[in-house]
Amino acid sequence: MNSARPPQAWQLTANERQNLQTTIDYSSVQSVPEIWSITARKFPQIIALDDPHAQPPVRIDYTQLLEKIQQFAAGLQVLGIPSTPDDSDPPRIALFADNSPRWLIADQGIMMAGGADAVRSSGADREELLYILSQSGSTGLVVENWATLQKLRSTAQSEFPFAEQPVAWVVLLSDETVPEGNSLKILNYTQLLELGANAALQPVQHQRDTLATLIYTSGTTGKPKGVMLTHGNLLHQICAYGSVFPPEPGDRVLSILPSWHVYERSFEYFIFAHGCTMTYTNLRHFKTDLKEIRPQLMVGVPRLWESIYEGVQKQFRSQPANKQKLVNFLVGASRSYLEARRVSQGMSLSEPPPSGGERLGATVKKLALLPLHLLGEKLVYHKVRSATGGRIKFLISGGGSLAKHIDDFFAIVGANLLVGYGLTETAPVLTVRRNWYNLQGSAGKPIDGTALKIVDPETRKPLPLGERGLVLAKGPQIMRGYYRNPEATQKAIDAEGWFDTGDLGLLTGNYDLVLTGRAKDTIVLSNGENIEPQPIEDACVRSPYIDQIMVVGQDQKQLGALIVPNLEALEVWATQQGIPVDLDSAAVQNLFRQELAREVKNRPGYRADDRIGVFRLIEEPFSIENGMMTQTLKIKRPVVMERYGAIVAGMFE
């Protein structure tokens, strides 16, 4: 067993120092808005923001972006940014809007004007938006459009119910005509920019510890908490990313995640800080935009990569039987080749580590399989990459656990997928896999200045390397705390500054983080066995017939599952069998029983208690719209359990 390493902040490797030399040094910058004058000077004619789906389409270069942010900020200063009495933080401005160039202009305009924004999607529930408006103490409001504003008001012309502080004014990010007779000062986007164009912007000096934004957690249980992120938290991410995957000015980036979410948001700040061009897309246009925009960089959540994988598998299944057989053979050979290469290079998570003889044997196997892998590249894999535009430098995955078969698939086809890990409270990135050390199955190494330690969940005593426990983190990206919630802050951050992630994991001898589950998601069976549901769920969605799954079984003798079937694949199977699709039929039930048994048994580390004994098929997918998934497409287990509690109880009777 490896001995415990004294917790210390991770320092740049030689590769990272070299990469950092190719990026712009923002170490002396004190606030996020200072970036824009630098980028306007260095990349004046490069397009910063591209929205081809807007009406009309929008293209804004870095010179224009700085000008619009300054005009927005000056307009807000003319309106006035009232602070609350005895408040040392910048005045809060609520920003309830969605992806568009105007979102970024509003976000940075608020900070440049001297405020801090409290952000959320305009599509969130009215009660949640009103709670954020009140709890944040916001004295100004920027919203997507008139419909969003009306959703928040109790009557057509009234003030906002339950607001703790009076809202002084409202800005619409649309160009809608504002009806007369309002009790509030309301301007549309163009009116605000015109107001700012005719006023002098008053400089505001932020410090690194100044509050920049409040981002509210999803609140699957209880009220959402306002995470206080400072300019220093966000600037640390901007500086640290550059050493891991340095972009080049003019690189194309495709954006599909919510801009207000910390994962997408910090990445956007980073790519803008280095002169990239960001194009907004959506689920409707995503696959077309991949081919036409041909991005070099993109961040996404596991569900996004799963959708690409499922699309490729659908194409494979549409081929003649002989071609399907060839493709499956080549993919299997490539999977074996990559596994042998990982073992030969000492980049395997197997325990105990492979011996010298095993590494030599893996080297021989790798060389034997290389011709088949190259044949797969010639016949299949380059075509798969062309569906992403063929220019990808880095794909970055975060926001949830990436299933092994998805990780393997992108490695097989030669798409450079780097997995990272973090939370809203950590701004968000704590660790990420490196291009030169892409250890599959891990969440990567800490980014610069970040320390991790693994402790016993009960005693909080540090554990040796290789032992699983609770993951604690410390570094410049850790939040200042939860807004106006000192009790929750004290529970999350101890007296020495260590943040409790709530995740279970271990550190390898090379200081790579391997996550094994959420502490609060652990299922305890009646025999006392602790089961982490996420790895089992990741294994089960390998089945072409399982679209989504949530494992259940707390205090039961065996595990169960709620399964959303892939109806399209199921219909193809039923047609081949000459039977109708009936989710309750014995044939369909037996199919899923076989799929679950195979996938669970074939996963690494299988134990008898991992077996899923009972299940129910449900037709309604888990989604953001029905409240059963977060904005980063993670299943909200408490919400699903509340919705399907009776069904879950029934399956164990």
Rosetta blueprint (number, residue, H / E / L):
1 M L
2 N L
3 S L
4 A L
5 R L
6 P L
7 P L
8 Q L
9 A L
10 W L
11 Q L
12 L L
13 T L
14 A H
15 N H
16 E H
17 R H
18 Q H
19 N H
20 L H
21 Q L
22 T L
23 T L
24 I L
25 D L
26 Y L
27 S L
28 S L
29 V L
30 Q L
31 S L
32 V H
33 P H
34 E H
35 I H
36 W H
37 S H
38 I H
39 T H
40 A H
41 R H
42 K H
43 F L
44 P L
45 Q L
46 I L
47 I E
48 A E
49 L E
50 D E
51 D E
52 P L
53 H L
54 A L
55 Q L
56 P L
57 P L
58 V E
59 R E
60 I E
61 D E
62 Y H
63 T H
64 Q H
65 L H
66 L H
67 E H
68 K H
69 I H
70 Q H
71 Q H
72 F H
73 A H
74 A H
75 G H
76 L H
77 Q H
78 V H
79 L H
80 G L
81 I L
82 P L
83 S L
84 T L
85 P L
86 D L
87 D L
88 S L
89 D L
90 P L
91 P L
92 R E
93 I E
94 A E
95 L E
96 F E
97 A L
98 D L
99 N L
100 S L
101 P H
102 R H
103 W H
104 L H
105 I H
106 A H
107 D H
108 Q H
109 G H
110 I H
111 M H
112 M H
113 A H
114 G L
115 G L
116 A E
117 D E
118 A E
119 V E
120 R E
121 S L
122 S L
123 G L
124 A L
125 D L
126 R H
127 E H
128 E H
129 L H
130 L H
131 Y H
132 I H
133 L H
134 S H
135 Q H
136 S L
137 G L
138 S L
139 T L
140 G E
141 L E
142 V E
143 V E
144 E L
145 N L
146 W H
147 A H
148 T H
149 L H
150 Q H
151 K H
152 L H
153 R L
154 S L
155 T L
156 A L
157 Q L
158 S L
159 E L
160 F L
161 P L
162 F L
163 A L
164 E L
165 Q L
166 P L
167 V L
168 A L
169 W E
170 V E
171 V E
172 L E
173 L L
174 S L
175 D L
176 E L
177 T L
178 V L
179 P L
180 E L
181 G L
182 N L
183 S L
184 L L
185 K E
186 I E
187 L E
188 N L
189 Y H
190 T H
191 Q H
192 L H
193 L H
194 E H
195 L H
196 G H
197 A H
198 N L
199 A L
200 A L
201 L L
202 Q L
203 P L
204 V L
205 Q L
206 H L
207 Q L
208 R L
209 D L
210 T L
211 L E
212 A E
213 T E
214 L E
215 I E
216 Y E
217 T L
218 S L
219 G L
220 T L
221 T L
222 G L
223 K L
224 P L
225 K L
226 G E
227 V E
228 M E
229 L E
230 T E
231 H H
232 G H
233 N H
234 L H
235 L H
236 H H
237 Q H
238 I H
239 C H
240 A H
241 Y H
242 G H
243 S H
244 V H
245 F L
246 P L
247 P L
248 E L
249 P L
250 G L
251 D L
252 R E
253 V E
254 L E
255 S E
256 I L
257 L L
258 P L
259 S L
260 W L
261 H L
262 V H
263 Y H
264 E H
265 R H
266 S H
267 F H
268 E H
269 Y H
270 F H
271 I H
272 F H
273 A H
274 H L
275 G L
276 C L
277 T E
278 M E
279 T E
280 Y E
281 T L
282 N L
283 L L
284 R L
285 H L
286 F H
287 K H
288 T H
289 D H
290 L H
291 K H
292 E H
293 I H
294 R L
295 P L
296 Q L
297 L E
298 M E
299 V E
300 G E
301 V L
302 P H
303 R H
304 L H
305 W H
306 E H
307 S H
308 I H
309 Y H
310 E H
311 G H
312 V H
313 Q H
314 K H
315 Q H
316 F H
317 R H
318 S L
319 Q L
320 P L
321 A H
322 N H
323 K H
324 Q H
325 K H
326 L H
327 V H
328 N H
329 F H
330 L H
331 V H
332 G H
333 A H
334 S H
335 R H
336 S H
337 Y H
338 L H
339 E H
340 A H
341 R H
342 R H
343 V H
344 S H
345 Q L
346 G L
347 M L
348 S L
349 L L
350 S L
351 E L
352 P L
353 P L
354 P L
355 S L
356 G H
357 G H
358 E H
359 R H
360 L H
361 G H
362 A H
363 T H
364 V H
365 K H
366 K H
367 L H
368 A H
369 L H
370 L H
371 P H
372 L H
373 H H
374 L H
375 L H
376 G H
377 E H
378 K H
379 L H
380 V H
381 Y H
382 H H
383 K H
384 V H
385 R H
386 S H
387 A L
388 T L
389 G L
390 G L
391 R L
392 I L
393 K L
394 F E
395 L E
396 I E
397 S E
398 G L
399 G L
400 G L
401 S L
402 L L
403 A L
404 K H
405 H H
406 I H
407 D H
408 D H
409 F H
410 F H
411 A H
412 I H
413 V L
414 G L
415 A L
416 N L
417 L E
418 L E
419 V E
420 G E
421 Y E
422 G E
423 L L
424 T H
425 E H
426 T H
427 A L
428 P L
429 V E
430 L E
431 T E
432 V E
433 R L
434 R E
435 N L
436 W L
437 Y E
438 N L
439 L L
440 Q L
441 G L
442 S L
443 A L
444 G L
445 K E
446 P E
447 I L
448 D L
449 G L
450 T L
451 A E
452 L E
453 K E
454 I E
455 V E
456 D L
457 P L
458 E L
459 T L
460 R L
461 K L
462 P E
463 L L
464 P L
465 L L
466 G L
467 E L
468 R L
469 G E
470 L E
471 V E
472 L E
473 A E
474 K E
475 G L
476 P L
477 Q L
478 I L
479 M L
480 R L
481 G E
482 Y E
483 Y L
484 R L
485 N L
486 P H
487 E H
488 A H
489 T H
490 Q H
491 K H
492 A H
493 I E
494 D L
495 A L
496 E L
497 G L
498 W L
499 F E
500 D E
501 T E
502 G E
503 D E
504 L E
505 G E
506 L E
507 L E
508 T L
509 G L
510 N L
511 Y L
512 D L
513 L E
514 V E
515 L E
516 T E
517 G E
518 R E
519 A H
520 K H
521 D H
522 T L
523 I E
524 V E
525 L L
526 S L
527 N L
528 G L
529 E L
530 N E
531 I E
532 E L
533 P H
534 Q H
535 P H
536 I H
537 E H
538 D H
539 A H
540 C H
541 V L
542 R L
543 S L
544 P L
545 Y L
546 I E
547 D E
548 Q E
549 I E
550 M E
551 V E
552 V E
553 G L
554 Q L
555 D L
556 Q L
557 K L
558 Q L
559 L E
560 G E
561 A E
562 L E
563 I E
564 V E
565 P E
566 N L
567 L H
568 E H
569 A H
570 L H
571 E H
572 V H
573 W H
574 A H
575 T H
576 Q H
577 Q H
578 G L
579 I L
580 P L
581 V L
582 D L
583 L L
584 D L
585 S L
586 A H
587 A H
588 V H
589 Q H
590 N H
591 L H
592 F H
593 R H
594 Q H
595 E H
596 L H
597 A H
598 R H
599 E H
600 V H
601 K H
602 N L
603 R L
604 P L
605 G L
606 Y L
607 R L
608 A H
609 D H
610 D H
611 R L
612 I E
613 G E
614 V E
615 F E
616 R E
617 L E
618 I L
619 E L
620 E L
621 P L
622 F L
623 S L
624 I L
625 E L
626 N L
627 G L
628 M L
629 M E
630 T L
631 Q L
632 T L
633 L L
634 K L
635 I E
636 K L
637 R H
638 P H
639 V H
640 V H
641 M H
642 E H
643 R H
644 Y H
645 G H
646 A H
647 I H
648 V H
649 A H
650 G H
651 M H
652 F L
653 E L
